Amino acid sequence: MTASHDATSPAEYFSSRFTPDPRRTVLWRTLYDSYFSSVIRTTDTVLELGAGYCDFINNVVATRRIAVDQWPGIVQCAAPGVETTVSDVTKLSWLPDNHVDFAFASNLFEHLHQPDFATVLQSLRRIIREGGKLCILQPNYRYCSSQYFDDYTHVSVYSHVSLADFLTAQGFNVLFIQPRFLPLTVKSRLPVSPFLIRLYLKLPFRPLGAQMLLVATPRKTVATPDTAMHSP
């Protein structure tokens, strides 16, 4: 989480709602090995926004790995070789144009008000190379409405439909949507094991799936009425 909150500091959030959990480490190691390693090249520059405990970025194998979070603890959590920046995700001017191949955000944008989310997306359009990808994993309100506001820092609501439409409106082409990618949380009675995670990812229908996965690529040019007429 890296958005600014009116009543809660990042330190307070990490000590109350988002405390360390070894199950999260198992989950992200398995997700990388079983899924993300096939879509991230070893030659890529990978950026994670709202990296938190760095469970995703620490497992990535890439030429350059960059983690951003407003929480200062990110520096201690990052593995050797992961570059860390303590910063609000709405302030990404320090990153060069066309620099990132794969940008990732997990459980982040539901914590941001929509104007801030739009600001981040416009920065990412500049930062991500042509053909690069933005991957978003976050709660799908359509499938977890009764639990969505158990997290007191959630301020925005998205389903897989509204999230895709918002990215399109902000200059992205949506390439892939999985409305039910993962269960909402590791905080359940179900065991978190690599075997069960791999099995779950292979299921054609995913029971308890309440987190969506969306992959998009930035539109680097805006079509004029004339060019749009001749688009295939």
C-alpha positions in Angstrom: 0.0 0.0 0.0 1.4 3.4 -0.9 -1.4 5.8 -1.1 -1.7 8.7 1.4 -4.5 8.2 3.9 -6.3 11.0 5.8 -6.4 9.0 9.1 -3.8 6.3 8.8 -0.1 6.3 8.3 1.6 3.5 6.4 3.3 2.3 9.6 0.0 2.1 11.4 -1.5 0.1 8.5 1.4 -2.4 8.4 1.2 -2.9 12.1 -2.6 -3.5 12.2 -4.3 -4.7 9.0 -1.3 -5.8 6.9 1.0 -7.6 9.3 3.8 -10.0 8.2 2.5 -13.4 7.3 4.7 -16.3 6.1 1.8 -17.7 4.0 2.1 -14.6 1.8 5.7 -15.5 1.1 4.8 -19.0 0.0 2.0 -17.7 -2.2 4.1 -15.2 -4.1 7.0 -17.6 -4.6 4.6 -20.2 -6.1 2.8 -17.6 -8.2 6.0 -16.4 -9.7 7.3 -19.9 -10.4 3.9 -21.2 -11.7 2.6 -18.1 -13.6 4.6 -14.9 -13.7 7.9 -16.4 -14.7 6.2 -17.2 -18.1 5.3 -13.6 -18.8 8.4 -11.8 -17.4 11.6 -12.1 -19.4 14.9 -12.3 -17.6 16.0 -9.3 -19.7 13.1 -7.1 -18.5 13.1 -4.1 -16.2 10.3 -4.8 -13.7 8.6 -2.2 -11.5 6.4 -3.0 -8.6 4.2 -0.3 -7.1 3.1 -0.7 -3.5 5.6 -3.5 -3.0 5.1 -3.7 0.7 7.0 -6.7 2.1 8.5 -7.3 -1.5 7.1 -10.8 -1.7 6.5 -10.4 -5.4 9.6 -8.5 -6.6 12.0 -10.5 -4.5 11.1 -13.6 -6.5 11.3 -12.0 -9.9 14.3 -12.9 -12.1 15.0 -9.9 -14.3 17.8 -7.5 -15.4 16.5 -4.7 -13.2 14.0 -4.8 -10.3 12.5 -1.7 -8.8 10.2 -1.6 -5.8 8.2 1.5 -4.7 6.2 2.0 -1.5 5.5 4.8 0.9 6.3 2.5 3.8 9.9 2.9 4.8 10.1 -0.8 5.8 10.4 -1.7 2.2 14.1 -1.0 2.4 14.7 -3.8 4.9 12.3 -6.2 3.2 13.9 -6.0 -0.3 16.2 -8.8 -1.4 19.7 -8.0 -2.6 19.6 -6.5 -6.1 16.1 -5.0 -5.7 16.3 -1.2 -5.9 13.9 0.5 -3.4 12.4 3.9 -3.4 10.3 5.2 -0.5 7.7 7.3 -2.3 4.0 7.8 -3.0 3.1 6.1 -6.2 1.5 9.3 -7.5 5.1 10.8 -7.7 7.0 8.8 -10.3 8.7 11.7 -12.2 12.1 10.2 -11.1 11.6 7.3 -13.4 12.7 7.8 -17.1 10.5 7.6 -20.1 10.1 4.3 -21.8 12.1 2.5 -19.2 10.0 -0.3 -17.8 9.0 -3.6 -19.5 6.7 -4.9 -16.8 4.9 -2.9 -14.1 3.0 -4.7 -11.4 0.6 -3.6 -8.6 -1.1 -6.0 -6.2 -3.9 -4.8 -3.9 -3.0 -1.2 -4.4 -5.5 0.8 -6.4 -8.5 0.1 -4.2 -6.5 2.2 -1.6 -6.3 5.3 -4.0 -9.0 7.8 -4.9 -9.8 7.7 -8.6 -8.0 11.0 -9.5 -4.8 9.6 -7.9 -5.2 6.3 -9.7 -5.5 8.3 -13.0 -2.3 10.2 -12.1 -0.5 6.9 -11.6 -1.8 5.5 -14.9 -0.6 8.6 -16.8 2.8 8.2 -15.3 2.9 4.6 -16.3 2.0 5.4 -19.9 5.1 7.5 -20.0 7.3 5.0 -18.1 6.3 1.7 -19.7 8.0 1.0 -23.1 5.9 0.5 -26.2 4.8 -3.1 -26.0 5.4 -3.3 -22.3 2.7 -4.4 -19.9 0.9 -3.3 -16.7 -0.4 -6.1 -14.6 -2.9 -5.4 -11.8 -4.1 -7.9 -9.2 -6.7 -6.6 -6.8 -10.1 -7.4 -5.2 -13.0 -7.8 -7.5 -15.9 -6.1 -5.8 -18.5 -8.2 -7.7 -17.3 -11.3 -5.9 -16.3 -9.9 -2.4 -18.7 -7.1 -1.7 -19.5 -8.4 1.8 -15.8 -8.4 2.8 -14.5 -5.5 0.7 -14.6 -2.8 3.4 -13.2 -5.1 6.1 -10.0 -3.3 5.1 -10.6 0.2 6.5 -8.3 1.8 4.0 -10.3 0.8 0.9 -11.6 4.0 -0.7 -12.4 2.9 -4.3 -14.5 0.1 -5.8 -13.8 -1.8 -9.0 -15.1 -4.9 -10.7 -13.3 -6.5 -13.6 -15.6 -4.5 -15.9 -15.1 -1.1 -14.4 -11.4 -1.5 -14.0 -11.0 -2.5 -17.6 -13.1 0.5 -18.7 -11.2 2.9 -16.6 -7.8 1.7 -18.0 -9.2 2.1 -21.5 -10.4 5.6 -20.7 -6.9 6.4 -19.4 -5.1 5.3 -22.6 -4.4 1.6 -22.1 -5.4 -1.4 -24.2 -6.6 -4.2 -22.1 -5.1 -7.5 -23.2 -6.4 -10.0 -20.6 -8.8 -10.2 -17.7 -9.3 -13.0 -15.3 -12.2 -12.0 -13.0 -11.5 -14.8 -10.5 -7.7 -15.2 -10.4 -7.2 -15.9 -6.6 -9.1 -16.0 -3.3 -9.4 -12.7 -1.5 -6.9 -13.4 1.2 -4.4 -15.9 2.6 -6.1 -15.4 6.0 -8.4 -18.4 5.9 -8.6 -21.9 7.2 -7.4 -23.3 3.9 -3.7 -24.3 3.9 -1.4 -22.3 1.7 0.9 -24.8 0.0 2.6 -24.7 -3.4 0.8 -27.9 -4.5 -2.7 -26.4 -3.8 -1.8 -23.1 -5.4 -0.6 -24.8 -8.6 -3.7 -26.9 -8.6 -6.0 -23.9 -8.1 -4.3 -22.0 -11.0 -5.1 -24.9 -13.3 -8.8 -25.0 -12.5 -11.2 -23.8 -15.3 -13.5 -22.4 -12.6 -12.0 -21.1 -9.4 -14.2 -21.4 -6.4 -13.7 -18.6 -3.8 -11.9 -16.5 -6.5 -12.4 -12.9 -5.5 -9.3 -11.2 -6.8 -9.0 -10.3 -10.4 -6.0 -10.1 -12.7 -5.8 -7.6 -15.5 -3.0 -7.1 -18.1 -2.9 -4.0 -20.2 -0.4 -2.1 -22.5 -0.2 1.7 -22.9 -1.3 3.4 -26.0 1.6 5.5 -27.0 -0.3 7.5 -29.7 -3.8 8.7 -29.8 -5.7 7.9 -33.0 -7.1 10.9 -34.9 -10.6 10.6 -36.5 -8.9 10.0 -39.9 -6.6 7.2 -38.7 -9.3 5.6 -36.6 -11.4 5.2 -39.8 -8.8 3.1 -41.3 -8.0 0.9 -38.3 -8.5 -2.8 -38.9 
